[in-house]
Amino acid sequence: VMTKLLGLRGKKAARQTDLLWTADYWRQPPTIAQFIDDGYYLGASLERTPDNEGLWPAWREWLIQNADLDSFLHNLVISGAIGIGKSLLMVTLILYRICLCASLRDPYRFFGLSRGSPIHFLLLSLSQDTLRATAWQSLLHLMSASPFFGEVCGYEQEKMRTGLELKLRIKAGSGPQVQLTLSGGSKGQHHIGRNVLGVALDEGNFRLEQDPQAYATNLFSDLRARMVSRFQRLGGFMPGLSVVASSAGEESCFTEQLIEQIDKAADPRGQLVLREAIYRVKPGLTLRPWWFKVWYGLPNIEPAISPGCY
């Protein structure tokens, strides 16, 4: 009898769950694990094989723990060693938020926007050439190998090889067509007046500006202020996402100020700082029981190994 009761409760709970997602979505949104692993989404590109480095297991577990459907994450700094996969992690997060937005029944009503106004996701870098060679190239590769972005979002690689703007048109079931725009930019004017729901900024690529710390600070602060004013919901829920990537060996005042702000906010569900060493995340490394200290982060001084081992 207890088994039957538990079975009925399980079926009832499943029906209630279905009703919950159908209230807001025209298609069932994938979990972050499905988005990473399933070949219909990014599985073909992120799967680790002998011929493909893919997404490292440590990042997969981090995404499942912190960026799933029930996540409140809206502000993230990805720091740490060079070569730990910051750009791939950043692009994966942005594409997942695009996927969730494309699955909504009525994004305009959900986000409180004027009907028909485009919803923007923005990637920022020092220059268009820099962006093409880094995050933008990674983003195009992931989208090209994903049936979801072709079938649901209308992504066509052969028509989108020039320029740094992709117009994704989603037919949300029987509802009106929804337009999402994914843009690449290098200056503050690239986001003026736009409904920016997601932004990824490589802070290190802004250091050639005349005053790079002030430039990055002002740009990011402006983006965050606009995002909060347009998308902040009751109860503090913030559906937008901002991601800043910066290598630990080259951190500037801007990154440190942002990290300090996140620490002071004390919002572990919504604002996080991710700092990892390559030996903690790269698979296949064999670590010895001893270690040594490294000096880094001093202006105009190369990183150096401290004397002695421990």
Secondary structure, DSSP 8 states (H G I E B T S, - for coil): -HHHHHHHHHHHHHHHHHHHHHHHBSS----HHHHHH-TTTTHHHHS-BTTB--S-HHHHHHHHHHSSTT----EEEEEESTTS-HHHHHHHHHHHHHHHHHTBS-HHHHHT--TT--EEEEEE-SSHHHHHHTHHHHHHHHHHT-HHHHHTT---GGG-SSSSEEEEEEE-TTS-EEEEEEEEESSGGGGTT-EEEEEEEEGGGGTTSSSHHHHHHHHHHHHHHHHHHHH--GGG----EEEEE--GGG--HHHHHHHHHHHHHT-TTTEEEEEE-HHHHSTT----S----EE---TT---EE-SS--
